Amino acid sequence: MQMKAVCQVGRALAMGAAVWAAEEDGQRAAGVNAQTNRSVADAGQIVLIVPAPAVHIPNGSGLFDKTLTQTDAAQRLQMLIHRATGILPDIVSATHAPASGTRVFVGYGQHLKGTVTPPTRPEGLKIQELDGCLYLLGEIVPAGVNNCPGPLDRGLMHAVETYVEKVLGYRFLFSTPDNTDTFELGTVVPKIDRFTIEPGLLIEDAPAQSASAHRLVRVRRSP
């Protein structure tokens, strides 16, 4: 599947993620169960951390949208973790990040400077475990690129979609954005009994060309 197409679906679904998660009220959605079977950490220990301030992400057409930020990507991830585990992770800004627990950093910001580096290839993504934390990062372009009034995180939704597919085990067969019925029918939802961060995990991905379906993928795991 083209990264651009995946990203378009992901961005649209992100806008409905918070609503869907609230509707579940702490219960696992039925979905289509996958074969995976893992264990669940305490809800209070899974925290999704977004930069402060959050950088904007593109809309479904790949253009600047002042209503969409890295927080929307975190809401998308929150919903997908919730459906697979029954746990609704907290979303907090970097200024209120806890010092311990299962921490997932969603999007690059100044709080990560000196700790990790974001991808630099156009629309690239990086998924990395480091010191027990998980980092989902996208390529960020400065204000002025494509006439954007501010910086734009062009790879974060790619990172979220790649993570839930390659690591959590989701399979998106067909799914209409913001429609819970087709999501249930067209999505293979993994059954995860324990949410863990795999030591040594590193996935880097980017289109070979910005508008191409071909991708360069590098995955590294500890032996």
Order of alpha helices (4+ residues) and beta strands (2+ residues): alpha-beta-beta-alpha-beta-beta-beta-beta-beta-beta-alpha-beta-alpha-beta-beta-beta
